[in-house]
Amino acid sequence: MSKSISNAGTLDPAFNKGGVLYFKVPGIFGRPDALLALPDNKILIARGSISESDGFMLGRLLEDGTPDSSFGPSRNGFIKVPVKNMQVTIRSLKLLANGGWLISSDYYVDLDSHGLLIVRMLADGRLDESLNGSGLLFIDSRDLPGLSPDIQVCNTNFNNEPASIMQHKSANATGASVAEQSGGKFLIFADTRMNGKRQGMILRRNADGSSDETFGGGFVIVDLPGIKYEWNQLDGIATQVSGQILVGGTYKPENGSLDERGVFVTRFTSSGQIDMEFNRGLPVVIPNNDRIELRNITVDGKSGRILAVGVAIRERNPNGLIVVLKEDGSYDHSFNKGRPLLSKLGPLGEGWKRGILQPDGAVVVSGYTGRFTFELTAVTARFLKDGGLDGAFNSGQGFAIFDDEKGWEEIADLAQMDDGRIVVCGHFWNTKDSGMNGVDGGWVLRYLA
């Protein structure tokens, strides 16, 4: 636990004796793609498959960063879930009300076999066989009940990341893509094509994995009333305490320029109808003449405040995008005077991929600065409730850069422990000496509160 606020934003020396835990490829784990801060100060990490015969793996760390020897059949802190003859890409890791977790991922066998894979596990690491009889639910992209023949399901979102910022599609580029509702029901987002138009789609499944036909016949197509658009895609989903469903994403305006984009946040009722009590039934929209993308949305369980984060290109430079809304979709005027905050902490700019609303109204965000063609590094920052950088974070800087000689750093996920300490994970890319050779390991680091 943090002993002094003057140390906030610095690496926690109690975590792996220096604040950073490294993973190698090949190795027992390889690299972390997603993480959770568990209530007992343990940390759960997940990674997708490294090869088609590999499956995916979970690891649980003790508070000091060492593997939890009570976790896994070999008592070494790791569990491998054998999903063979396919590639599995982790989207998100969600803590459930019963202490277990839900893993959302994409799977790919070949062009004729791919889709979504949902895995539900118990708190002790066993597969929860009440989901589909096995704990594993495969949703083939070509076979979703209720979809008419003119709808094609796309198993991943389109991730139109500005090429000037990042030259690849991250394995964990999307935000939270699964959310839990009461009774064990859960929501997943995907992308579709309807009459040639790409749109986001929300699926709802019962606790046993079957399609929830009370939810629009099992799915809801995301339209954007009042906006003329060529396509939209979803980048995050969350639920509010009263059961409403929030989704956020990116759209391309109709007749807009090649690079012109907008981002949106909209809300549905628990039954899948447009919620007229949220911004009068209209999406909250932030247009931009250049590239702009939403990367994640989160909701504060007590206040209902909504945080949306992403990246916006202004004057050819990436700016971190932070939007704070009230529960009803109106802007929170206490944060940055009710305007979207575009941050640029250094000459290379940044893009935010994950964000957390803190109880005092502050916002913690983590993302990247630089680009794959020039010094990609991970950055974590804390903004005060009024939108200004927190001078108490990392010795007055307000942000912390993680730049290690082992490679270029790409952030994958962000979590906050109960005492406020911040945990970030990501990948090392071996690009400094020989071009883009792919992931060469990973890291988990922890900052003091």
C-alpha positions in Angstrom: 0.0 0.0 0.0 1.2 3.5 -0.7 2.8 5.1 2.3 3.0 8.7 1.1 1.1 10.7 -1.5 4.5 12.2 -2.5 5.3 8.8 -4.1 2.1 8.6 -6.1 2.8 7.7 -9.8 6.2 6.1 -9.0 6.9 2.4 -9.4 5.9 0.3 -6.4 9.1 -1.2 -5.0 7.0 -3.9 -3.2 6.0 -5.3 -6.6 8.6 -7.7 -7.8 11.3 -5.7 -5.9 11.2 -2.8 -8.3 7.7 -2.3 -9.7 8.0 -4.2 -13.0 7.5 -7.9 -13.7 8.9 -9.2 -17.1 7.8 -12.0 -19.3 9.6 -13.6 -22.2 8.5 -15.2 -25.4 8.9 -18.2 -25.5 8.2 -18.8 -21.8 5.7 -20.2 -19.4 3.4 -17.2 -20.0 4.9 -15.1 -22.7 3.1 -11.8 -22.4 -0.1 -10.4 -20.8 -3.0 -9.2 -22.9 -5.5 -8.3 -20.2 -5.6 -8.1 -16.4 -7.8 -7.8 -13.3 -7.1 -6.4 -9.9 -8.7 -8.9 -7.6 -10.3 -8.0 -4.2 -7.6 -9.7 -2.2 -4.8 -7.6 -3.7 -3.9 -10.4 -6.1 -3.6 -9.7 -9.9 -5.1 -11.9 -12.6 -3.5 -11.8 -16.0 -4.5 -13.4 -19.3 -2.8 -14.0 -22.6 -4.1 -15.3 -26.0 -2.6 -18.1 -27.9 0.9 -17.8 -29.3 0.5 -20.7 -31.7 -2.5 -22.7 -33.1 -1.7 -25.6 -30.7 -1.2 -23.4 -27.7 -4.7 -22.3 -26.4 -4.6 -19.5 -24.0 -3.3 -19.0 -20.4 -4.2 -17.3 -17.1 -1.9 -16.4 -14.3 -2.5 -15.2 -10.8 0.0 -13.1 -8.9 0.3 -12.4 -5.3 0.5 -8.8 -4.0 4.3 -8.9 -4.3 4.2 -10.0 -7.9 5.2 -13.6 -7.3 3.1 -16.4 -8.9 0.3 -17.6 -6.6 1.2 -21.2 -5.8 -2.4 -22.0 -4.8 -3.6 -21.3 -8.3 -3.6 -23.9 -11.1 -3.3 -27.7 -11.3 0.5 -27.6 -11.1 0.4 -25.1 -8.2 2.7 -22.8 -10.1 0.3 -19.9 -10.5 -0.7 -20.6 -14.1 -3.6 -22.3 -15.9 -3.6 -23.3 -19.6 -6.9 -23.6 -21.3 -6.4 -26.0 -24.3 -8.2 -24.6 -27.3 -6.3 -26.2 -30.1 -6.1 -25.8 -33.8 -7.1 -22.1 -33.7 -5.7 -18.7 -32.8 -7.3 -17.0 -29.8 -7.0 -13.2 -29.3 -8.0 -11.9 -25.9 -10.4 -8.9 -26.0 -11.1 -8.3 -22.4 -11.2 -9.9 -18.9 -14.3 -9.1 -16.7 -14.7 -9.7 -13.0 -18.0 -11.3 -12.2 -20.3 -10.8 -9.2 -19.5 -14.4 -8.0 -15.8 -13.7 -7.9 -15.1 -15.6 -11.1 -14.4 -14.0 -14.5 -15.5 -13.8 -18.0 -13.0 -13.8 -20.9 -14.0 -12.3 -24.2 -11.9 -13.2 -27.2 -11.9 -13.8 -30.9 -11.0 -17.2 -32.4 -9.8 -17.9 -35.9 -9.4 -21.3 -37.6 -9.5 -20.2 -41.2 -11.6 -18.0 -43.5 -14.5 -20.4 -43.2 -14.4 -20.8 -39.4 -14.0 -17.8 -37.0 -16.0 -15.9 -34.5 -16.3 -15.0 -30.8 -15.1 -17.2 -27.9 -16.5 -16.5 -24.4 -15.0 -18.3 -21.5 -16.4 -18.3 -18.0 -14.3 -19.5 -15.1 -14.8 -19.8 -11.3 -12.8 -18.0 -8.8 -10.5 -21.0 -8.2 -9.6 -21.2 -11.9 -11.9 -24.0 -13.0 -14.0 -23.7 -16.1 -17.6 -22.8 -15.2 -19.4 -25.7 -16.9 -22.8 -24.0 -16.4 -21.9 -22.0 -19.5 -22.6 -24.2 -22.5 -21.8 -27.4 -20.5 -18.1 -26.7 -20.8 -17.3 -23.1 -19.8 -16.5 -22.4 -23.4 -19.0 -20.7 -25.8 -18.1 -20.4 -29.5 -20.2 -18.0 -31.5 -19.5 -18.6 -35.2 -19.5 -15.5 -37.2 -21.7 -17.1 -39.9 -24.2 -18.7 -37.6 -26.0 -16.3 -35.3 -29.7 -17.3 -34.7 -32.2 -14.6 -35.8 -29.9 -12.8 -38.2 -31.4 -12.3 -41.7 -29.4 -13.4 -44.7 -28.4 -9.8 -45.5 -26.4 -9.4 -42.3 -22.8 -10.6 -42.1 -21.2 -10.8 -38.7 -17.6 -9.6 -38.4 -15.9 -11.2 -35.4 -13.6 -8.3 -34.7 -14.0 -4.6 -34.8 -12.3 -2.7 -37.6 -9.8 -0.7 -35.6 -9.2 2.1 -38.0 -6.2 3.3 -36.0 -4.5 6.3 -37.5 -1.5 4.9 -39.5 0.5 8.0 -38.4 0.3 6.8 -34.8 0.5 3.0 -35.0 1.3 0.8 -38.0 -0.4 -2.4 -36.8 -3.6 -3.7 -35.4 -3.1 -4.4 -31.7 -4.1 -7.8 -30.4 -5.9 -6.0 -27.6 -7.0 -2.8 -29.4 -10.6 -2.9 -28.4 -12.0 -1.8 -25.1 -14.1 -4.0 -22.8 -16.2 -6.1 -25.2 -18.3 -8.0 -22.6 -20.5 -6.8 -19.7 -22.5 -8.7 -17.0 -26.2 -8.1 -16.2 -28.4 -9.5 -13.4 -29.2 -13.2 -13.4 -25.9 -14.1 -15.0 -26.8 -12.7 -18.4 -24.0 -11.1 -20.3 -23.6 -8.8 -23.3 -21.1 -8.9 -26.1 -20.5 -6.6 -29.0 -19.6 -7.4 -32.6 -19.8 -5.7 -36.0 -22.2 -6.5 -38.8 -23.0 -5.6 -42.3 -26.7 -4.9 -43.0 -27.6 -4.0 -46.6 -23.9 -3.3 -47.2 -23.6 -0.9 -44.2 -21.3 -1.7 -41.3 -22.9 -1.3 -37.9 -22.3 -2.3 -34.4 -24.3 -5.1 -32.8 -25.0 -6.0 -29.2 -25.7 -9.7 -28.4 -27.2 -10.9 -25.1 -26.8 -14.4 -23.8 -28.4 -16.2 -20.9 -26.3 -17.5 -18.1 -26.1 -20.9 -19.9 -24.9 -19.3 -23.1 -28.1 -19.6 -25.0 -29.4 -16.6 -27.0 -31.7 -14.3 -24.9 -34.7 -14.0 -27.2 -36.2 -11.3 -25.0 -33.4 -8.9 -26.1 -34.6 -8.0 -29.6 -34.6 -11.6 -30.6 -31.1 -12.1 -29.2 -29.4 -9.0 -30.6 -29.7 -5.3 -31.2 -28.3 -3.4 -34.1 -26.7 0.0 -33.1 -28.1 2.9 -35.1 -27.1 6.5 -34.6 -30.3 8.6 -34.7 -29.8 12.1 -36.1 -26.4 11.2 -37.7 -25.8 10.5 -41.4 -23.0 8.0 -41.4 -21.4 5.5 -43.8 -20.5 3.0 -41.0 -20.2 2.7 -37.2 -18.2 0.3 -35.1 -18.3 -0.4 -31.4 -15.2 0.0 -29.2 -16.6 -0.5 -25.7 -19.6 -1.6 -23.6 -20.6 -1.1 -20.0 -23.7 -1.4 -17.8 -25.0 1.0 -15.3 -26.3 0.1 -11.9 -30.0 0.3 -12.9 -29.3 -2.1 -15.9 -29.0 0.3 -18.8 -26.5 -0.6 -21.5 -23.8 1.9 -22.6 -21.9 1.5 -25.8 -19.3 3.7 -27.4 -17.6 3.6 -30.7 -16.5 5.4 -33.9 -18.3 6.3 -37.1 -17.5 7.7 -40.5 -19.8 10.6 -41.6 -21.7 10.3 -44.8 -19.9 12.2 -47.6 -17.0 13.0 -45.2 -13.4 13.1 -46.2 -11.4 9.9 -46.3 -10.0 10.5 -42.8 -12.9 12.3 -41.2 -14.4 10.4 -38.2 -16.6 11.0 -35.1 -17.0 9.1 -31.9 -20.2 8.4 -30.0 -21.6 7.2 -26.7 -25.2 6.0 -26.6 -27.5 4.1 -24.2 -30.0 1.3 -24.4 -32.5 0.2 -21.9 -32.0 -3.2 -20.2 -34.4 -4.7 -22.8 -32.5 -3.3 -25.8 -34.5 -0.1 -26.7 -33.0 3.3 -27.3 -33.0 5.0 -23.9 -34.9 8.3 -24.3 -33.7 9.4 -20.8 -30.1 9.5 -22.1 -29.4 12.7 -24.0 -33.0 12.7 -25.2 -32.5 9.4 -27.0 -29.6 10.7 -29.2 -26.0 9.6 -29.1 -23.5 11.9 -27.5 -21.2 12.8 -30.5 -17.7 14.3 -30.9 -17.0 15.0 -34.5 -13.5 15.6 -35.9 -12.2 16.7 -39.3 -9.5 14.1 -39.0 -9.1 10.7 -37.4 -10.6 10.2 -34.0 -11.3 6.9 -32.3 -12.9 5.8 -29.0 -10.9 3.0 -27.3 -12.9 2.3 -24.1 -15.7 3.3 -21.9 -16.2 2.8 -18.2 -18.8 3.7 -15.6 -18.4 4.6 -11.9 -20.7 2.3 -9.9 -21.5 4.9 -7.3 -22.0 8.2 -9.1 -23.0 6.7 -12.5 -20.4 9.0 -14.2 -19.2 7.8 -17.6 -15.6 7.9 -18.9 -14.7 7.5 -22.5 -11.1 7.6 -23.7 -9.4 7.4 -27.1 -7.3 9.4 -29.5 -7.9 12.4 -31.8 -5.6 13.8 -34.5 -5.3 17.5 -34.5 -2.8 19.3 -36.7 -1.3 16.0 -37.7 -0.5 15.1 -34.1 -2.2 12.5 -31.8 -4.0 13.9 -28.8 -5.3 11.8 -26.0 -9.1 12.0 -25.8 -10.9 12.1 -22.4 -14.7 12.6 -22.1 -16.6 12.6 -18.8 -20.3 12.5 -18.8 -23.0 12.4 -16.2 -25.2 9.4 -15.8 -27.9 10.9 -18.1 -25.4 11.6 -20.9 -24.9 15.3 -20.2 -21.4 16.6 -19.9 -19.9 16.8 -16.4 -19.1 20.5 -16.1 -16.8 19.9 -13.2 -14.3 18.2 -15.6 -12.6 20.4 -18.1 -15.6 22.8 -17.9 -17.8 20.3 -19.6 -15.7 19.9 -22.7 -13.8 16.9 -24.1 -10.2 17.0 -23.0 -7.6 16.7 -25.7 -4.2 16.1 -24.0 -0.7 16.4 -25.6 1.9 15.7 -22.9 4.9 15.7 -25.1 6.1 16.4 -28.7 5.0 13.0 -29.9 1.5 13.2 -28.5 -0.4 10.2 -27.1 -3.5 8.1 -27.4 -5.4 6.7 -24.4 -6.5 3.1 -24.5 -7.8 2.5 -21.0 -9.3 4.7 -18.3 -10.5 4.6 -14.7 -12.7 7.0 -12.7 -11.5 7.4 -9.2 -13.8 8.1 -6.2 -12.6 11.7 -5.8 -13.4 12.5 -9.4 -9.9 12.2 -10.8 -9.2 10.2 -14.0 -6.4 7.7 -14.5 -5.6 6.9 -18.1 -3.0 4.7 -19.8 -2.0 4.5 -23.4 0.9 5.1 -25.8 3.2 7.9 -27.0 5.3 7.7 -30.1 4.6 5.2 -32.9 5.9 2.0 -34.3 8.1 3.9 -36.7 9.5 6.0 -33.9 10.0 5.1 -30.2 6.6 3.6 -29.1 6.4 3.8 -25.3 3.7 3.3 -22.6 2.3 6.3 -20.7 0.0 6.6 -17.6 -1.4 9.8 -16.4 -3.7 11.2 -13.7 -6.0 14.2 -14.2 -7.7 15.9 -11.4 -11.5 16.2 -11.2 -11.3 19.6 -13.0 -9.3 18.2 -15.9 -5.8 19.5 -14.9 -2.8 17.2 -14.6 -2.3 15.9 -11.0 0.9 17.6 -9.8 1.1 14.9 -7.0 1.5 12.2 -9.6 5.1 11.1 -10.4 6.9 13.9 -8.7 5.0 16.8 -10.2 4.9 15.6 -13.8 1.4 14.3 -13.7 2.3 11.3 -15.9 4.8 8.5 -16.0 6.5 7.0 -19.0 7.5 3.3 -19.1 10.4 3.1 -21.6 12.6 0.0 -21.2 15.6 -1.1 -23.2 14.1 -4.5 -23.8 11.9 -3.2 -26.7 9.1 -0.8 -27.7 6.3 -0.8 -25.2 2.6 -1.2 -26.1 0.0 -0.9 -23.4 -2.6 -3.7 -23.3 -4.7 -3.1 -20.1 -5.1 -1.0 -17.0 -6.6 -1.8 -13.5 -6.8 -0.3 -10.1 -6.4 -2.1 -6.8 -8.8 -1.4 -3.9 -6.2 0.9 -2.2 -5.7 2.9 -5.4 -2.5 1.4 -6.7 -2.4 1.3 -10.5 -1.5 -1.8 -12.5 -0.7 -1.7 -16.2 0.3 -4.5 -18.5 1.5 -4.6 -22.1 3.9 -6.0 -24.7 7.4 -5.5 -25.8 7.9 -5.3 -29.6 11.2 -6.3 -31.0 11.5 -3.4 -33.5 14.6 -1.4 -32.6 17.2 -3.5 -34.4 15.5 -5.4 -37.2 12.1 -3.9 -38.0 8.8 -5.1 -36.8 9.4 -8.7 -35.7 6.3 -9.0 -33.5 5.8 -9.4 -29.8 9.0 -10.3 -27.9 7.7 -10.5 -24.4 5.6 -8.5 -22.0 5.4 -6.7 -18.7 3.2 -5.9 -15.7 4.0 -2.8 -13.7 2.4 -1.2 -10.6 2.4 2.5 -9.6 1.8 3.7 -6.1 -1.5 5.5 -5.4 
